Amino acid sequence: MERVHQTICRYRMFAPEQRVGVAVSGGADSVCLLEVLAGLAPRWGWKLAVLHLDHQLRGQDSAEDAGFVRKLAARRGLELHLRQVSVRQLSQARGDNLEQTARRARREFFLEFLREGRLDRVALGHTRSDQAETVLFRLLRGAWTAGLAGIRPVTPEGLVRPLIEVDRREVLEYLKERGIPWREDSSNLDRKFARNRIRHELLPALVRDWNPALAEILAQTAVLAQEDEEYWNREMDRLAGEYLHLTGGSVVVEAGALRRLPKAVARRLARRAIELARGDLLGVDFVHVEQLMRLAERTAGHGRAQVPGLDVVRSFEWIRLSPKGVAEQADFRIALAVPGQYAVPGTDLRIILELGEAESRYNTEGSGLDWGRAAGPLELRNFRPGDRYRPAGHASQVKIKRLFQEARVPLWARRKWPIITCRDTILWVAKFGSAAGWAAGPASRTVLKIQETGDFAVIWTPRSPVRAS
């Protein structure tokens, strides 16, 4: 009990007077957890409750597990929260395996109490043996370093694992010495589950033939990885704010930043970009991050990378990560009134229109529109393929696509590019200015001033060199 108390204090798992839910399946680990926390509760002033999720996977055995837990809670006078979930039906509906579905169902059950404020913490019975098995399992599957962090003693949501520094052998000894019964789950012996094969075959063989202290070493690896991840998560929060741009549900990063940063930093930044664009990292592994890195290292300005659930495109020096299935920006036409302010659909840009007297700065063409010529019905629309006009100062018309290429405007930004027209004649194009023949000049009396505000340009404007961390 004192070792568990030291673990609780080391990781600051609880505070005094908290409402603590104890997840009890009826197995040895969870029964031991309940016994230990019940013994420590008077010292901390905790109010304990018991949580049990009946997966309905083992027929009568599952019902007897629930009955066993009900008696445990009643014997200690603890409130019991018991719920039944058909994990098999849920697994079929979601297309997940039974093991994964059961794990997610339990997690959702526990988090519900935390989110609703009915409990302050939920304690789970994972041991150091579970930690060793998890690290080995993830290592065999090629997990990222975050995966090697294994089972965290404390999660941000409020799940805690007081037995994480205790071996399963010690749990069994504790219960046997005190004559405390528990339930055996026959599914824990089923070799069709990968984790059971690791527990009963692979790990014992490695301990026997390679290193008797392997379980402890794997648990230590998890501690080191957790500390590394805590540092890198803080660092990535900082670097993501500097290098990653969120635009309309997509994430944009400069390829040059990924090239210039140290590889260890760049890979993690690429991984954070994937996480921000997708919302999670399920199914994302080293090869997907590496594809994004190779896309950034190419000298050519265009290309694609394959990342589950994402459309990853490079255009010039920018890489955009967008969720698959996102609809392309629709064409738009907006009638304009002067003065006025207008949001450009699909962007953070606003177009501000104001009338003013001609100033000395309008002595050169291209700075605004001559209101005497442009007073007809004005319209704001997006760029369309084939659009061309003659910018002020140019001798002839040019395709706007050519201006995009010269300015290195990425492909995805062009569709939303704002243009002002009058009876289908292009008078003004964002960033490229007014059209010749319509631009304010020395003879202009009243000028239509056009101002762009917002973060639209961040996805194409060249930036200063990135300093490596």
C-alpha positions as CSV (number, residue, x, y, z in Angstrom):
1,M,0.0,0.0,0.0
2,E,2.8,2.4,0.8
3,R,4.5,1.9,-2.6
4,V,1.2,2.7,-4.3
5,H,0.9,5.8,-2.0
6,Q,4.4,6.9,-3.2
7,T,3.4,6.5,-6.8
8,I,0.2,8.5,-6.2
9,C,2.3,11.3,-4.6
10,R,5.1,11.2,-7.3
11,Y,2.6,11.7,-10.1
12,R,0.2,13.9,-8.2
13,M,-2.7,11.6,-9.1
14,F,-5.2,12.9,-6.6
15,A,-6.0,15.8,-4.4
16,P,-7.6,15.6,-0.9
17,E,-11.4,15.3,-0.7
18,Q,-11.8,14.3,-4.4
19,R,-14.6,12.1,-5.8
20,V,-12.7,9.0,-7.1
21,G,-14.2,6.4,-9.4
22,V,-12.5,3.0,-9.3
23,A,-12.8,0.9,-12.4
24,V,-13.4,-2.7,-11.2
25,S,-13.8,-5.6,-13.7
26,G,-13.5,-8.2,-11.0
27,G,-10.0,-9.3,-12.1
28,A,-7.1,-9.4,-9.7
29,D,-5.6,-6.0,-10.7
30,S,-8.8,-4.1,-10.3
31,V,-9.8,-5.8,-7.1
32,C,-6.3,-5.0,-5.7
33,L,-6.7,-1.4,-6.8
34,L,-10.1,-1.1,-5.0
35,E,-8.6,-2.6,-1.8
36,V,-5.6,-0.3,-1.8
37,L,-7.5,2.9,-2.5
38,A,-10.2,2.0,0.1
39,G,-7.3,1.7,2.6
40,L,-5.9,5.1,1.6
41,A,-9.2,6.9,1.3
42,P,-9.5,8.0,5.0
43,R,-6.0,9.5,4.8
44,W,-7.0,11.6,1.8
45,G,-10.6,12.1,2.4
46,W,-11.7,10.6,-0.9
47,K,-15.2,9.6,-1.7
48,L,-15.0,6.4,-3.6
49,A,-17.4,4.9,-6.2
50,V,-17.1,1.7,-8.2
51,L,-17.5,1.7,-12.0
52,H,-18.1,-1.6,-13.9
53,L,-18.9,-2.0,-17.6
54,D,-20.4,-5.3,-18.6
55,H,-19.2,-6.1,-22.1
56,Q,-21.7,-9.0,-22.5
57,L,-19.1,-11.0,-24.3
58,R,-18.9,-14.1,-22.1
59,G,-22.6,-14.9,-21.4
60,Q,-23.2,-16.1,-17.9
61,D,-19.6,-15.4,-16.9
62,S,-20.1,-11.7,-17.7
63,A,-23.2,-11.6,-15.6
64,E,-21.4,-13.3,-12.7
65,D,-18.5,-10.7,-13.0
66,A,-21.1,-7.9,-12.6
67,G,-22.6,-9.7,-9.6
68,F,-19.2,-10.2,-8.0
69,V,-18.4,-6.4,-8.4
70,R,-21.8,-5.5,-7.0
71,K,-21.1,-7.5,-3.8
72,L,-17.6,-5.9,-3.6
73,A,-19.1,-2.4,-3.7
74,A,-21.9,-3.3,-1.2
75,R,-19.5,-4.8,1.2
76,R,-17.6,-1.5,1.4
77,G,-20.8,0.6,1.2
78,L,-19.7,2.2,-2.0
79,E,-21.9,3.6,-4.8
80,L,-21.9,1.4,-7.8
81,H,-22.2,2.5,-11.4
82,L,-22.8,-0.5,-13.6
83,R,-23.6,-0.4,-17.4
84,Q,-24.2,-3.0,-20.0
85,V,-22.8,-2.6,-23.5
86,S,-23.0,-5.2,-26.3
87,V,-19.4,-4.9,-27.5
88,R,-19.9,-7.5,-30.2
89,Q,-22.7,-5.5,-31.9
90,L,-20.7,-2.3,-31.4
91,S,-17.7,-3.9,-33.0
92,Q,-19.6,-5.0,-36.0
93,A,-21.2,-1.6,-36.4
94,R,-17.8,0.2,-36.2
95,G,-15.8,-2.4,-38.1
96,D,-13.2,-2.7,-35.3
97,N,-11.9,-5.8,-33.6
98,L,-13.5,-6.8,-30.3
99,E,-10.4,-5.9,-28.2
100,Q,-10.2,-2.4,-29.6
101,T,-14.0,-1.9,-29.3
102,A,-14.1,-3.0,-25.7
103,R,-11.2,-0.7,-24.8
104,R,-12.9,2.3,-26.4
105,A,-16.2,1.5,-24.8
106,R,-14.6,1.4,-21.3
107,R,-12.8,4.6,-21.9
108,E,-15.9,6.4,-23.1
109,F,-17.8,5.1,-20.0
110,F,-15.1,6.4,-17.7
111,L,-14.7,9.8,-19.4
112,E,-18.5,10.4,-19.3
113,F,-18.3,10.7,-15.5
114,L,-15.3,13.0,-15.7
115,R,-16.8,15.3,-18.4
116,E,-20.1,15.6,-16.6
117,G,-18.3,16.5,-13.3
118,R,-19.7,13.5,-11.4
119,L,-16.2,12.3,-10.6
120,D,-12.9,14.1,-10.2
121,R,-10.7,11.1,-11.1
122,V,-11.2,7.6,-12.4
123,A,-8.5,5.1,-11.3
124,L,-7.6,2.2,-13.5
125,G,-5.8,-1.0,-12.5
126,H,-3.0,-1.1,-15.0
127,T,0.3,-2.5,-13.6
128,R,3.9,-2.3,-14.5
129,S,3.4,-5.7,-16.2
130,D,0.8,-4.1,-18.5
131,Q,3.2,-1.3,-19.2
132,A,5.9,-3.8,-20.3
133,E,3.5,-5.7,-22.5
134,T,2.2,-2.5,-24.1
135,V,5.7,-1.1,-24.9
136,L,6.7,-4.4,-26.4
137,F,3.5,-4.7,-28.4
138,R,3.9,-1.2,-29.8
139,L,7.6,-1.7,-30.6
140,L,6.8,-4.8,-32.6
141,R,4.2,-2.8,-34.6
142,G,6.7,-0.1,-35.4
143,A,5.2,2.6,-33.1
144,W,6.5,6.2,-33.1
145,T,8.4,7.3,-30.0
146,A,5.1,8.5,-28.6
147,G,3.8,5.0,-28.7
148,L,6.8,3.8,-26.7
149,A,5.6,6.1,-23.9
150,G,3.1,3.3,-23.3
151,I,0.5,3.7,-20.6
152,R,0.5,7.1,-18.9
153,P,0.2,7.3,-15.1
154,V,-2.0,10.3,-15.5
155,T,-4.0,11.6,-18.5
156,P,-5.2,15.1,-19.1
157,E,-8.8,13.9,-18.9
158,G,-8.3,12.6,-15.3
159,L,-7.6,8.9,-15.7
160,V,-5.0,7.7,-13.2
161,R,-3.1,4.4,-12.7
162,P,-2.0,4.0,-9.1
163,L,-0.6,0.4,-9.7
164,I,1.6,1.4,-12.6
165,E,4.8,0.8,-10.6
166,V,3.6,-2.6,-9.2
167,D,4.1,-6.0,-11.0
168,R,1.3,-8.4,-11.6
169,R,3.1,-10.9,-9.4
170,E,3.0,-8.5,-6.5
171,V,-0.7,-7.9,-7.0
172,L,-1.4,-11.7,-6.8
173,E,0.7,-12.0,-3.7
174,Y,-1.1,-9.1,-2.0
175,L,-4.5,-10.7,-2.6
176,K,-3.5,-14.2,-1.6
177,E,-1.8,-13.1,1.6
178,R,-5.1,-11.4,2.6
179,G,-7.4,-14.1,1.3
180,I,-9.1,-11.6,-1.1
181,P,-11.0,-13.4,-3.9
182,W,-11.1,-12.2,-7.5
183,R,-12.6,-13.3,-10.8
184,E,-10.5,-14.9,-13.6
185,D,-11.4,-13.8,-17.1
186,S,-11.0,-16.8,-19.5
187,S,-10.5,-14.4,-22.5
188,N,-7.2,-13.4,-20.9
189,L,-5.9,-16.8,-21.9
190,D,-7.2,-16.8,-25.5
191,R,-4.1,-16.9,-27.7
192,K,-6.1,-15.4,-30.7
193,F,-5.5,-12.0,-29.1
194,A,-2.1,-10.6,-29.9
195,R,-1.7,-9.1,-26.4
196,N,-2.3,-12.5,-24.8
197,R,0.4,-14.1,-27.0
198,I,2.8,-11.4,-25.9
199,R,1.8,-11.9,-22.2
200,H,1.9,-15.7,-22.1
201,E,4.4,-16.6,-24.8
202,L,6.7,-13.9,-26.2
203,L,7.6,-11.9,-23.1
204,P,8.2,-15.0,-20.8
205,A,10.5,-16.4,-23.6
206,L,12.5,-13.2,-23.8
207,V,12.7,-13.0,-20.0
208,R,13.9,-16.6,-19.8
209,D,16.3,-16.5,-22.8
210,W,17.6,-12.9,-23.0
211,N,17.1,-10.7,-19.9
212,P,15.3,-11.6,-16.6
213,A,14.8,-7.9,-16.0
214,L,13.2,-7.2,-19.4
215,A,9.8,-6.2,-18.0
216,E,11.4,-3.6,-15.7
217,I,13.5,-2.3,-18.6
218,L,10.5,-2.0,-20.9
219,A,8.7,-0.1,-18.1
220,Q,11.7,2.2,-17.7
221,T,11.7,2.8,-21.5
222,A,8.1,4.0,-21.1
223,V,9.1,6.5,-18.4
224,L,11.9,7.9,-20.5
225,A,9.7,8.1,-23.6
226,Q,7.0,9.9,-21.5
227,E,9.4,12.5,-20.3
228,D,10.7,13.0,-23.9
229,E,7.2,13.4,-25.2
230,E,6.3,15.9,-22.5
231,Y,9.2,18.0,-23.6
232,W,8.6,17.6,-27.3
233,N,4.8,18.4,-26.9
234,R,5.7,21.7,-25.3
235,E,8.2,22.4,-28.0
236,M,5.8,21.5,-30.8
237,D,3.2,23.8,-29.4
238,R,5.7,26.6,-29.8
239,L,6.9,25.6,-33.2
240,A,3.5,24.9,-34.6
241,G,2.5,28.5,-33.8
242,E,5.5,29.7,-35.8
243,Y,5.5,27.4,-38.8
244,L,2.0,25.9,-39.3
245,H,-0.9,28.0,-40.7
246,L,-4.5,27.0,-40.3
247,T,-6.6,28.1,-43.3
248,G,-10.1,27.0,-43.9
249,G,-9.7,23.6,-42.2
250,S,-6.4,22.9,-43.8
251,V,-2.8,23.1,-42.5
252,V,-0.2,24.9,-44.6
253,V,3.6,24.6,-43.9
254,E,6.5,26.0,-45.8
255,A,8.6,23.3,-47.4
256,G,11.8,25.2,-46.7
257,A,11.1,25.1,-43.0
258,L,11.0,21.3,-43.0
259,R,14.2,21.3,-45.0
260,R,16.1,23.7,-42.8
261,L,15.1,22.5,-39.4
262,P,17.0,19.6,-37.8
263,K,15.6,16.3,-38.9
264,A,14.5,15.4,-35.4
265,V,12.5,18.6,-35.2
266,A,11.2,18.6,-38.7
267,R,9.8,15.1,-38.5
268,R,7.9,16.0,-35.3
269,L,6.6,19.2,-36.9
270,A,5.4,17.3,-39.9
271,R,3.7,14.8,-37.6
272,R,2.0,17.7,-35.7
273,A,0.8,19.1,-39.0
274,I,-0.8,15.8,-39.8
275,E,-2.4,15.6,-36.4
276,L,-3.8,19.2,-36.7
277,A,-5.2,18.5,-40.2
278,R,-6.7,15.1,-39.3
279,G,-7.7,15.6,-35.7
280,D,-5.8,12.5,-34.6
281,L,-2.8,10.2,-35.6
282,L,-4.6,6.9,-35.8
283,G,-3.1,4.8,-38.6
284,V,-0.3,7.3,-39.1
285,D,3.2,5.9,-38.8
286,F,6.8,6.6,-39.8
287,V,6.4,6.0,-43.5
288,H,3.6,8.6,-43.8
289,V,5.7,11.2,-42.0
290,E,8.7,10.3,-44.2
291,Q,6.6,10.8,-47.3
292,L,5.8,14.3,-46.2
293,M,9.5,14.9,-45.5
294,R,10.4,13.7,-49.0
295,L,7.8,16.0,-50.5
296,A,9.4,19.0,-48.7
297,E,12.9,18.0,-49.8
298,R,12.1,17.9,-53.5
299,T,13.5,20.7,-55.6
300,A,10.5,20.7,-58.0
301,G,7.7,22.9,-56.9
302,H,4.7,20.5,-57.2
303,G,3.8,17.1,-55.9
304,R,1.6,14.9,-53.6
305,A,2.1,12.7,-50.6
306,Q,0.0,9.8,-49.3
307,V,-1.2,10.2,-45.8
308,P,-4.4,8.3,-44.5
309,G,-7.4,10.6,-44.5
310,L,-5.5,13.6,-46.0
311,D,-4.9,15.2,-49.3
312,V,-1.4,16.5,-49.2
313,V,-0.3,18.8,-52.0
314,R,2.9,20.8,-52.6
315,S,2.8,23.9,-54.8
316,F,5.9,26.0,-55.1
317,E,7.3,26.2,-51.5
318,W,4.1,25.5,-49.7
319,I,2.6,22.2,-48.6
320,R,-1.1,22.0,-47.7
321,L,-2.7,19.1,-45.7
322,S,-6.5,18.9,-46.1
323,P,-9.0,16.4,-44.9
324,K,-10.2,14.2,-47.8
325,G,-13.7,14.8,-49.0
326,V,-13.6,18.6,-48.4
327,A,-15.6,20.3,-51.1
328,E,-13.8,22.6,-53.5
329,Q,-14.5,26.3,-53.0
330,A,-17.6,27.1,-55.1
331,D,-17.6,30.1,-57.5
332,F,-19.0,33.3,-56.0
333,R,-20.3,36.6,-57.2
334,I,-21.1,39.4,-54.8
335,A,-22.7,42.7,-55.8
336,L,-20.7,45.6,-54.3
337,A,-21.9,48.9,-52.9
338,V,-19.5,51.7,-52.2
339,P,-18.5,52.3,-49.4
340,G,-18.6,48.8,-48.0
341,Q,-16.7,45.9,-46.5
342,Y,-16.9,42.3,-47.9
343,A,-15.6,39.0,-46.8
344,V,-14.0,36.8,-49.5
345,P,-15.7,33.4,-49.2
346,G,-13.3,30.6,-48.1
347,T,-10.6,33.0,-46.8
348,D,-9.8,35.3,-43.9
349,L,-9.6,38.2,-46.4
350,R,-11.9,41.3,-46.3
351,I,-12.1,43.8,-49.1
352,I,-12.8,47.4,-47.9
353,L,-14.1,49.9,-50.5
354,E,-13.9,53.7,-49.8
355,L,-14.2,56.8,-51.9
356,G,-11.8,59.7,-51.5
357,E,-10.3,62.6,-53.2
358,A,-7.3,62.1,-55.4
359,E,-4.0,62.4,-53.6
360,S,-0.4,62.8,-54.7
361,R,0.1,59.1,-54.3
362,Y,-2.4,58.5,-57.1
363,N,-0.2,60.3,-59.6
364,T,1.1,56.9,-60.7
365,E,-1.4,54.5,-62.1
366,G,-2.4,51.3,-60.3
367,S,-3.0,52.6,-56.8
368,G,-6.8,52.7,-57.0
369,L,-9.7,53.0,-59.4
370,D,-10.9,56.2,-61.1
371,W,-14.4,56.5,-59.7
372,G,-15.5,58.5,-62.8
373,R,-14.8,55.4,-65.0
374,A,-15.6,52.7,-62.5
375,A,-19.0,53.9,-61.2
376,G,-20.9,51.2,-62.9
377,P,-22.3,48.1,-61.2
378,L,-19.4,46.5,-59.5
379,E,-19.1,42.8,-58.6
380,L,-16.6,40.8,-56.5
381,R,-16.0,37.3,-57.8
382,N,-13.3,34.6,-57.7
383,F,-10.7,33.8,-60.3
384,R,-11.8,31.6,-63.2
385,P,-9.5,29.7,-65.6
386,G,-8.8,31.8,-68.7
387,D,-9.1,35.2,-66.9
388,R,-6.9,37.8,-68.3
389,Y,-6.5,41.6,-68.0
390,R,-4.0,44.4,-68.6
391,P,-2.5,45.6,-65.2
392,A,-1.7,49.3,-64.9
393,G,1.7,49.8,-66.3
394,H,1.7,46.8,-68.7
395,A,1.7,47.2,-72.4
396,S,-0.7,44.3,-73.1
397,Q,-3.1,41.9,-71.5
398,V,-1.7,39.0,-69.5
399,K,-3.3,35.8,-68.2
400,I,-3.8,36.0,-64.5
401,K,-2.5,32.4,-64.3
402,R,0.8,33.7,-65.5
403,L,0.8,36.4,-62.7
404,F,0.1,33.6,-60.2
405,Q,3.1,31.6,-61.5
406,E,5.4,34.6,-61.4
407,A,4.2,35.5,-57.8
408,R,4.4,31.8,-56.9
409,V,0.8,31.6,-55.7
410,P,0.0,28.0,-54.9
411,L,-2.6,26.1,-56.8
412,W,-5.2,25.9,-54.0
413,A,-5.1,29.7,-53.3
414,R,-6.0,30.6,-56.9
415,R,-9.6,29.4,-56.9
416,K,-10.5,31.9,-54.1
417,W,-8.6,34.8,-55.6
418,P,-10.7,38.0,-55.4
419,I,-11.4,40.0,-58.5
420,I,-13.5,43.1,-59.0
421,T,-15.4,43.4,-62.3
422,C,-17.8,45.9,-64.0
423,R,-20.1,44.3,-66.6
424,D,-17.7,41.3,-66.8
425,T,-14.6,43.5,-67.4
426,I,-11.9,42.9,-64.9
427,L,-11.0,46.2,-63.1
428,W,-8.9,45.0,-60.2
429,V,-7.2,41.8,-59.0
430,A,-6.0,41.3,-55.5
431,K,-2.2,41.8,-55.1
432,F,-1.8,42.7,-58.8
433,G,-3.7,45.9,-58.7
434,S,-6.0,48.0,-61.0
435,A,-6.5,47.5,-64.7
436,A,-5.0,50.0,-67.2
437,G,-7.6,52.4,-68.4
438,W,-9.4,52.1,-65.0
439,A,-6.7,52.9,-62.6
440,A,-6.6,56.3,-60.8
441,G,-4.2,58.8,-62.4
442,P,-3.2,62.4,-62.3
443,A,-6.6,63.5,-63.9
444,S,-8.7,61.5,-61.4
445,R,-11.0,63.6,-59.2
446,T,-12.5,60.9,-57.0
447,V,-10.7,57.6,-56.3
448,L,-12.2,54.2,-55.2
449,K,-9.7,53.0,-52.7
450,I,-9.5,49.2,-52.3
451,Q,-7.9,47.8,-49.2
452,E,-7.3,44.1,-48.4
453,T,-7.2,42.9,-44.8
454,G,-6.8,39.5,-43.2
455,D,-4.5,36.5,-43.3
456,F,-5.2,35.4,-46.9
457,A,-1.7,36.2,-48.1
458,V,-0.1,34.1,-45.5
459,I,-0.5,31.0,-47.7
460,W,1.5,32.4,-50.5
461,T,3.6,35.4,-49.5
462,P,7.4,34.4,-49.2
463,R,8.6,34.5,-45.6
464,S,12.0,35.3,-44.1
465,P,14.4,32.4,-43.6
466,V,13.6,30.1,-40.8
467,R,16.1,29.8,-38.0
468,A,16.8,26.2,-36.9
469,S,16.1,25.4,-33.3
